[in-house]
Amino acid sequence: MALTGLPPDTDADVARVTEALAMITPRWNVRILLALSGQPLRYSELAAKVSWLRDGQLHPKLRQLCDAGLVQRTEHTSRHVTYGHTDRAATLLPVLPLMVTWAERYLEKSDQPLPAIEQVEDSLTLLTRRHAAAILWVLKIRGEASGRALAQTVMPGSDWTNIYPPLRQLVDDGLVGTDGIGQPYRLSAAGDGLGPVLGALSAWSAGQPITQAEEHPVWGRPRAAPEERMWLSSQTRTPAPTTAPAPYPTDQTPPAWQRTALFSHATPPRPLAALPTGGPRR
């Protein structure tokens, strides 16, 4: 059943990413997965690594992660049970550094440097706002859209004014921008910068290597056009010289071709888009 008015493949993509975020966003889930990133641990060993969790909190979390297919419970004997990553969880962990990179670049700076795990948790909080993934997807595809147009795609069949609470939240979070009341909405630099994260989550949730993120039809990076090499494109039409060029002196070596001499100039780096002071709210 379609959740949005997007094409079926894109709608399924948004649904998978939303489900993936729902697996890892609940408090402490990422920390538990990181604690299990080595060898399988017995319950007591894991509890020592996440000592801020009481026994009554850790056990339900493990059960949820097992049900999600991210943690495997192995019963060796009735008294020897271990918990460890599934292969699915192991392939998810490389997405977390992408979130840290994004947070360090776009989230507002705190007085003290934050640990990487807190950067991840702050990022997940923003991404799991209600309808956030669908709104970001639509704005990435369309470039900009009015609130009514967004509602027709993000929540078809619902009162179109229901789009405004989640949309205003994304504006407050700094992921979406607008020029004012009645003006269209568009992704901010921070919202557009989520491309590597959302592309990787899409690839992971579809069972593909996260390296496929660069090929994502919405969030992937367009391939740069190959540089035109005029010296290979056609034969010269200049008449051949009537006399042969003078030979190099026998006691000298002909000059070697330099790679940079084949091109007229280097392509200058693209400037980063200016960011609003402070960046998105945490």
PADOZA-556808 format. One record per residue (C-alpha): z, x, y; residue in one letter; residue number from 1. Coordinates in steps of 0.05 Angstrom, whole numbers, plus 5000, padded with zeros to 4 digits. Last residue first. Example, Ala and Ser with C-alpha at 12.3 -4.5 7.8 and 13.67 -1.06 7.14 Angstrom:
! PADOZA-556808
(site (5143 5273 4979) S 2)
(site (5156 5246 4910) A 1)
//
This chain:
! PADOZA-556808
(site (5359 5404 5404) R 282)
(site (5319 5385 5465) R 281)
(site (5248 5410 5473) P 280)
(site (5236 5470 5518) G 279)
(site (5283 5496 5572) G 278)
(site (5232 5498 5628) T 277)
(site (5167 5464 5608) P 276)
(site (5120 5508 5569) L 275)
(site (5056 5541 5595) A 274)
(site (5002 5545 5543) A 273)
(site (4995 5615 5514) L 272)
(site (4939 5657 5541) P 271)
(site (4878 5669 5495) R 270)
(site (4869 5742 5478) P 269)
(site (4808 5776 5508) P 268)
(site (4746 5784 5463) T 267)
(site (4726 5857 5461) A 266)
(site (4664 5880 5497) H 265)
(site (4591 5897 5488) S 264)
(site (4591 5903 5413) F 263)
(site (4558 5954 5368) L 262)
(site (4590 6013 5405) A 261)
(site (4659 5992 5380) T 260)
(site (4641 6014 5310) R 259)
(site (4622 6084 5334) Q 258)
(site (4557 6112 5306) W 257)
(site (4561 6187 5296) A 256)
(site (4527 6236 5343) P 255)
(site (4476 6282 5308) P 254)
(site (4507 6349 5286) T 253)
(site (4486 6412 5324) Q 252)
(site (4456 6479 5300) D 251)
(site (4390 6449 5280) T 250)
(site (4378 6423 5349) P 249)
(site (4366 6349 5346) Y 248)
(site (4293 6330 5341) P 247)
(site (4254 6307 5402) A 246)
(site (4234 6235 5398) P 245)
(site (4166 6220 5366) A 244)
(site (4109 6205 5414) T 243)
(site (4073 6140 5426) T 242)
(site (4137 6101 5426) P 241)
(site (4137 6037 5384) A 240)
(site (4124 5974 5424) P 239)
(site (4186 5933 5439) T 238)
(site (4186 5870 5396) R 237)
(site (4250 5887 5360) T 236)
(site (4263 5852 5295) Q 235)
(site (4310 5793 5295) S 234)
(site (4383 5772 5286) S 233)
(site (4412 5838 5262) L 232)
(site (4419 5875 5328) W 231)
(site (4439 5810 5361) M 230)
(site (4502 5806 5321) R 229)
(site (4532 5739 5337) E 228)
(site (4607 5736 5324) E 227)
(site (4624 5689 5268) P 226)
(site (4651 5623 5294) A 225)
(site (4727 5621 5290) A 224)
(site (4754 5577 5236) R 223)
(site (4791 5516 5262) P 222)
(site (4866 5521 5248) R 221)
(site (4892 5467 5203) G 220)
(site (4934 5409 5229) W 219)
(site (4885 5351 5219) V 218)
(site (4839 5370 5161) P 217)
(site (4888 5421 5133) H 216)
(site (4852 5486 5116) E 215)
(site (4904 5531 5148) E 214)
(site (4958 5494 5109) A 213)
(site (4925 5515 5044) Q 212)
(site (4971 5576 5044) T 211)
(site (5025 5526 5026) I 210)
(site (4999 5527 4955) P 209)
(site (4980 5456 4933) Q 208)
(site (5023 5403 4899) G 207)
(site (5007 5349 4951) A 206)
(site (5077 5353 4979) S 205)
(site (5069 5429 4987) W 204)
(site (5002 5423 5024) A 203)
(site (5028 5370 5071) S 202)
(site (5092 5409 5084) L 201)
(site (5050 5471 5100) A 200)
(site (5006 5431 5148) G 199)
(site (5066 5400 5181) L 198)
(site (5098 5469 5193) V 197)
(site (5034 5505 5214) P 196)
(site (5015 5448 5262) G 195)
(site (5083 5441 5295) L 194)
(site (5055 5478 5355) G 193)
(site (5019 5415 5376) D 192)
(site (5086 5381 5387) G 191)
(site (5114 5441 5424) A 190)
(site (5053 5445 5469) A 189)
(site (5061 5371 5483) S 188)
(site (5023 5320 5443) L 187)
(site (4992 5264 5483) R 186)
(site (5011 5196 5511) Y 185)
(site (4969 5152 5557) P 184)
(site (4995 5129 5625) Q 183)
(site (5027 5061 5636) G 182)
(site (5093 5092 5658) I 181)
(site (5085 5166 5672) G 180)
(site (5043 5228 5661) D 179)
(site (5058 5230 5587) T 178)
(site (5084 5281 5537) G 177)
(site (5102 5283 5463) V 176)
(site (5144 5335 5426) L 175)
(site (5195 5346 5481) G 174)
(site (5253 5311 5446) D 173)
(site (5257 5261 5504) D 172)
(site (5183 5246 5494) V 171)
(site (5194 5239 5419) L 170)
(site (5252 5191 5433) Q 169)
(site (5209 5151 5481) R 168)
(site (5157 5142 5426) L 167)
(site (5210 5121 5375) P 166)
(site (5236 5067 5423) P 165)
(site (5166 5048 5450) Y 164)
(site (5129 5031 5386) I 163)
(site (5166 4966 5377) N 162)
(site (5126 4939 5437) T 161)
(site (5067 4929 5390) W 160)
(site (5101 4874 5351) D 159)
(site (5087 4893 5279) S 158)
(site (5024 4880 5239) G 157)
(site (5000 4951 5244) P 156)
(site (5056 5002 5256) M 155)
(site (5025 5070 5270) V 154)
(site (4954 5048 5284) T 153)
(site (4963 4986 5326) Q 152)
(site (5026 5015 5356) A 151)
(site (4990 5078 5380) L 150)
(site (4936 5035 5414) A 149)
(site (4990 4994 5449) R 148)
(site (5027 5057 5473) G 147)
(site (4963 5086 5500) S 146)
(site (4928 5144 5465) A 145)
(site (4915 5218 5473) E 144)
(site (4882 5273 5433) G 143)
(site (4859 5224 5380) R 142)
(site (4873 5263 5316) I 141)
(site (4934 5301 5341) K 140)
(site (4961 5238 5374) L 139)
(site (4953 5199 5309) V 138)
(site (4988 5252 5267) W 137)
(site (5046 5260 5316) L 136)
(site (5057 5185 5316) I 135)
(site (5055 5181 5240) A 134)
(site (5104 5239 5232) A 133)
(site (5154 5212 5283) A 132)
(site (5155 5140 5256) H 131)
(site (5231 5142 5255) R 130)
(site (5257 5211 5275) R 129)
(site (5252 5258 5216) T 128)
(site (5215 5314 5252) L 127)
(site (5268 5323 5306) L 126)
(site (5326 5329 5258) T 125)
(site (5285 5376 5214) L 124)
(site (5276 5425 5271) S 123)
(site (5351 5426 5287) D 122)
(site (5366 5438 5213) E 121)
(site (5317 5496 5209) V 120)
(site (5344 5529 5272) Q 119)
(site (5414 5520 5244) E 118)
(site (5393 5557 5180) I 117)
(site (5364 5614 5222) A 116)
(site (5430 5628 5255) P 115)
(site (5433 5610 5329) L 114)
(site (5432 5662 5385) P 113)
(site (5488 5646 5435) Q 112)
(site (5479 5609 5501) D 111)
(site (5428 5563 5470) S 110)
(site (5353 5565 5483) K 109)
(site (5313 5502 5485) E 108)
(site (5267 5493 5425) L 107)
(site (5195 5519 5429) Y 106)
(site (5189 5591 5406) R 105)
(site (5252 5601 5366) E 104)
(site (5245 5532 5335) A 103)
(site (5173 5544 5314) W 102)
(site (5190 5611 5281) T 101)
(site (5250 5580 5246) V 100)
(site (5208 5523 5221) M 99)
(site (5156 5571 5192) L 98)
(site (5213 5609 5160) P 97)
(site (5232 5544 5123) L 96)
(site (5163 5531 5093) V 95)
(site (5171 5591 5046) P 94)
(site (5228 5553 5011) L 93)
(site (5183 5496 4986) L 92)
(site (5150 5536 4930) T 91)
(site (5218 5552 4899) A 90)
(site (5238 5479 4904) A 89)
(site (5178 5457 4862) R 88)
(site (5191 5512 4811) D 87)
(site (5259 5481 4801) T 86)
(site (5318 5517 4831) H 85)
(site (5382 5527 4793) G 84)
(site (5445 5493 4769) Y 83)
(site (5485 5515 4708) T 82)
(site (5528 5479 4657) V 81)
(site (5574 5514 4606) H 80)
(site (5631 5471 4580) R 79)
(site (5591 5421 4540) S 78)
(site (5543 5476 4522) T 77)
(site (5480 5503 4555) H 76)
(site (5472 5442 4599) E 75)
(site (5418 5458 4650) T 74)
(site (5416 5420 4716) R 73)
(site (5351 5432 4754) Q 72)
(site (5347 5426 4829) V 71)
(site (5287 5405 4871) L 70)
(site (5261 5347 4829) G 69)
(site (5286 5294 4878) A 68)
(site (5334 5267 4825) D 67)
(site (5363 5336 4817) C 66)
(site (5371 5341 4893) L 65)
(site (5407 5274 4894) Q 64)
(site (5453 5294 4837) R 63)
(site (5469 5360 4871) L 62)
(site (5487 5324 4935) K 61)
(site (5531 5275 4897) P 60)
(site (5570 5333 4866) H 59)
(site (5578 5373 4930) L 58)
(site (5613 5320 4971) Q 57)
(site (5671 5301 4924) G 56)
(site (5682 5374 4909) D 55)
(site (5692 5388 4983) R 54)
(site (5637 5423 5021) L 53)
(site (5657 5479 5068) W 52)
(site (5659 5526 5008) S 51)
(site (5584 5526 5000) V 50)
(site (5580 5593 4963) K 49)
(site (5645 5580 4926) A 48)
(site (5620 5512 4904) A 47)
(site (5558 5546 4874) L 46)
(site (5601 5592 4832) E 45)
(site (5645 5534 4810) S 44)
(site (5585 5492 4790) Y 43)
(site (5554 5548 4749) R 42)
(site (5497 5584 4782) L 41)
(site (5424 5595 4765) P 40)
(site (5399 5663 4791) Q 39)
(site (5376 5669 4863) G 38)
(site (5355 5615 4912) S 37)
(site (5413 5569 4894) L 36)
(site (5451 5581 4958) A 35)
(site (5387 5569 4996) L 34)
(site (5378 5501 4963) L 33)
(site (5450 5483 4979) I 32)
(site (5440 5503 5052) R 31)
(site (5377 5461 5055) V 30)
(site (5413 5399 5029) N 29)
(site (5474 5408 5074) W 28)
(site (5460 5347 5117) R 27)
(site (5403 5304 5094) P 26)
(site (5336 5334 5117) T 25)
(site (5310 5362 5050) I 24)
(site (5287 5301 5012) M 23)
(site (5271 5257 5072) A 22)
(site (5224 5312 5098) L 21)
(site (5185 5310 5033) A 20)
(site (5180 5234 5037) E 19)
(site (5153 5236 5108) T 18)
(site (5103 5290 5086) V 17)
(site (5079 5247 5028) R 16)
(site (5072 5184 5072) A 15)
(site (5033 5222 5125) V 14)
(site (4984 5248 5071) D 13)
(site (4977 5179 5040) A 12)
(site (4958 5150 5108) D 11)
(site (4909 5207 5118) T 10)
(site (4874 5193 5052) D 9)
(site (4874 5118 5064) P 8)
(site (4846 5121 5136) P 7)
(site (4901 5109 5188) L 6)
(site (4926 5039 5202) G 5)
(site (4995 5057 5176) T 4)
(site (5037 5045 5114) L 3)
(site (4980 5028 5067) A 2)
(site (5000 5000 5000) M 1)
//
